Structure formats: structure tokens, C-alpha cells
Amino acid sequence: MRSLLGLRPGLERFQVYYGGYSGRDDEISMMTRSMLEVMLELAAGVEVPESDVAAGKAFPVVFEGQAAGTRAQPPVAVLSGNKAPSGAATAIQYGGRWFWISETDFRSKSIFLTVMLLFSISDFGAKAPGTIVNVPAQ
């Protein structure tokens, strides 16, 4: 692993460097996806109704590296239908259709929960104060 990462033999501790490659043999360089990239990747797993594709409302789902005419397994499988689902771990109605993750799809539930956790811990910025209303009093 050290050779693969270009790390100096014999070192027991390494600095983790985020944001590019430094070229140093005592650092592990790391570049992660943005939350937008993560959401776009997950969006590829939404079961898009053929009528929406035909109407130009959505693109057909194609995963990177997927051969034409085949169906690859998405990171999170989001199912869709016209009726409220039974046995859904989470569901939402949008545009007259239902979208959900099956309660028996442990892989999708696990990834979805991890992304929700990442969103919650990435929301650490300063909060703007609420609107201030001045009411004159005499």
C-alpha cells in the first residue's frame, strides 16, 4: 500500500492532505467529491417513469461504465409509481407520483442514511439572524 501511495517506507504516521497532490512522501493526498457530486450520483438511481422521459421532463438513467441496453445497480435505488407505496423505508409524493426506497433494500437505506448524516455534519456555517421587525411604541 505504501508503494502504491508513494509513501516513505518505515514511517508510522502520515499527514492527510486535502485538496490536491503535494508530492511529499510523508502525506496522504485526498480529494473527495462535493455534496453536489454525491447528490448527482444518487439522482442517477431514481427510477424515471418512461412517460417523463418521452415528455422531455427527465433524462433516462444511464450509469457510468454501463453498456447500452443493460441495467446496472445504482448506489441508491429509488422506485416510483402512481400509488402510495407499502413497505417503504422513506417515501415522498412529487408531481403526482410517489418515489420511495424499499424497507427491504438495506444497501440503499444505508447509503441514504450516510448521505443524510454527511449533510447534517456539513451544515456548520454561521447562521444568519432572523428578520428584525421594529414596532414603534409611544
C-alpha positions as CSV (number, residue, x, y, z in Angstrom):
1,M,0.0,0.0,0.0
2,R,2.9,2.4,0.8
3,S,4.4,1.8,-2.6
4,L,1.1,2.3,-4.3
5,L,0.5,5.6,-2.5
6,G,4.2,6.7,-2.9
7,L,4.8,6.8,0.9
8,R,8.2,6.7,2.6
9,P,8.9,3.2,4.0
10,G,9.3,3.0,7.7
11,L,7.1,5.9,8.7
12,E,4.3,5.1,11.1
13,R,2.4,8.4,10.9
14,F,1.3,10.3,7.9
15,Q,-0.4,13.7,7.4
16,V,-3.6,13.7,5.4
17,Y,-3.6,16.5,2.9
18,Y,-6.9,17.6,1.4
19,G,-7.2,19.5,-1.9
20,G,-4.7,18.1,-4.3
21,Y,-1.4,16.3,-4.6
22,S,1.6,17.7,-2.8
23,G,4.2,15.1,-4.0
24,R,5.5,14.6,-0.5
25,D,6.3,11.0,0.7
26,D,5.0,11.6,4.2
27,E,1.5,12.8,3.2
28,I,-1.6,11.0,2.0
29,S,-3.3,13.3,-0.5
30,M,-7.0,13.2,-0.6
31,M,-9.6,14.7,-2.8
32,T,-13.3,14.0,-2.1
33,R,-16.5,14.6,-4.0
34,S,-18.5,17.6,-3.2
35,M,-22.0,17.1,-1.8
36,L,-23.4,18.2,-5.2
37,E,-21.4,15.5,-6.9
38,V,-22.7,13.0,-4.3
39,M,-26.3,14.1,-4.9
40,L,-25.9,13.9,-8.7
41,E,-24.6,10.3,-8.4
42,L,-27.6,9.4,-6.2
43,A,-30.0,11.0,-8.6
44,A,-28.9,8.6,-11.2
45,G,-30.6,5.8,-9.2
46,V,-34.1,7.3,-9.4
47,E,-36.5,5.1,-11.4
48,V,-37.6,7.6,-14.0
49,P,-41.1,6.9,-15.5
50,E,-40.9,6.3,-19.3
51,S,-43.7,8.9,-19.8
52,D,-41.5,11.5,-18.2
53,V,-38.5,10.6,-20.4
54,A,-40.8,10.7,-23.5
55,A,-42.3,14.1,-22.5
56,G,-38.7,15.5,-22.0
57,K,-39.2,16.0,-18.3
58,A,-36.2,13.8,-17.4
59,F,-33.3,12.0,-18.8
60,P,-33.1,8.2,-19.0
61,V,-31.0,6.7,-16.3
62,V,-27.5,5.5,-17.5
63,F,-24.7,4.8,-15.1
64,E,-21.0,5.4,-15.8
65,G,-19.5,2.3,-17.4
66,Q,-22.9,0.8,-18.2
67,A,-23.3,-1.0,-21.5
68,A,-26.2,0.3,-23.6
69,G,-29.4,-1.7,-23.1
70,T,-28.4,-3.1,-19.7
71,R,-29.5,-2.0,-16.2
72,A,-26.7,-1.6,-13.6
73,Q,-27.3,-1.4,-9.9
74,P,-27.5,2.2,-8.8
75,P,-25.9,3.4,-5.5
76,V,-29.4,4.1,-4.1
77,A,-32.4,2.5,-5.8
78,V,-35.3,4.9,-5.7
79,L,-38.5,3.3,-7.0
80,S,-41.5,5.2,-8.4
81,G,-45.2,4.6,-9.0
82,N,-48.6,6.3,-9.2
83,K,-49.8,4.9,-5.8
84,A,-48.5,5.4,-2.3
85,P,-46.1,2.5,-1.6
86,S,-46.5,-0.1,1.0
87,G,-43.3,-1.2,2.7
88,A,-41.3,1.9,2.1
89,A,-38.4,3.0,4.3
90,T,-38.9,6.5,3.1
91,A,-41.3,8.0,0.5
92,I,-42.3,11.3,-1.0
93,Q,-45.0,12.3,-3.4
94,Y,-43.8,14.7,-6.1
95,G,-45.6,15.8,-9.3
96,G,-48.4,13.4,-8.8
97,R,-46.1,10.4,-8.5
98,W,-44.6,8.5,-5.5
99,F,-40.9,7.9,-5.1
100,W,-39.5,5.6,-2.4
101,I,-36.8,3.4,-1.0
102,S,-37.9,-0.1,-0.1
103,E,-37.7,-1.1,3.5
104,T,-36.0,-4.3,2.4
105,D,-33.3,-2.6,0.4
106,F,-30.6,-2.4,3.1
107,R,-27.9,-1.2,0.7
108,S,-29.9,1.8,-0.4
109,K,-31.1,2.6,3.1
110,S,-27.6,2.5,4.4
111,I,-26.2,4.8,1.7
112,F,-29.1,7.2,2.0
113,L,-28.7,7.5,5.8
114,T,-24.9,8.1,5.4
115,V,-25.6,10.9,2.9
116,M,-28.2,12.4,5.3
117,L,-25.5,12.2,8.1
118,L,-23.0,14.0,5.8
119,F,-25.5,16.7,5.2
120,S,-26.1,17.2,8.9
121,I,-22.4,17.4,9.8
122,S,-21.6,19.7,6.9
123,D,-24.2,22.2,8.0
124,F,-21.9,24.0,10.4
125,G,-21.7,27.5,8.9
126,A,-22.7,30.7,10.7
127,K,-26.5,31.2,10.8
128,A,-27.8,34.5,9.7
129,P,-30.0,36.2,12.2
130,G,-33.8,36.2,11.6
131,T,-35.7,39.2,10.3
132,I,-35.9,42.0,12.8
133,V,-39.2,43.9,12.9
134,N,-39.3,47.3,14.6
135,V,-42.6,48.3,16.0
136,P,-42.8,52.0,17.0
137,A,-44.2,52.5,20.5
138,Q,-45.4,55.7,22.0
